[in-house]
């Protein structure tokens, strides 16, 4: 590589690194504004009616559901959500596996970019699809017999970050309210 081209390459690479850092800082600031206790109303506007933030103890047993699904899962209803038809293949593949969350739901997740997983919940009884009001960075933790959904579980954050402190990566807790508007 010629000396001038090498200098240009280094300069462009430095600019790209600064741009990535600036974007990460921007998204961290935006996220902190969305989840700030001082701005709870903004958080409520961004939250889907089907999810509510869990305010207390985060143990799966505390959000136990006795509901049990028997039979074959319903076909995915791609008309139930505007995004459902776009992700029909992955939703169908996951729905066929049967419920894995909150009694009669199937939680499906798939990659949506670098450290990004989209999350949807499929009702095994009706095939209705709910898209989560968030994306995960390092995954979600859930149980068949619990309504609790942990986004970016602490142990997965530790796996990814090691000893580094990633202030932009936080654990969030949600309680699924079985299709209701309960908060």
Secondary structure, DSSP 8 states (H G I E B T S, - for coil): --HHHHHHHHHHHHHHHHHHHHHHHHHHHHHHHHH-GGGHHHHHHHS-TTEEE--S---GGGGB------S------TTSSTTGGGGHHHHHHHHHT---BTTTEEEEEEEEETTEEEEEEEETTT--EEEEEEEESS-EE--TTB-EEEES-HHHHHHHHTTS--TT---EEEEE-TTS---
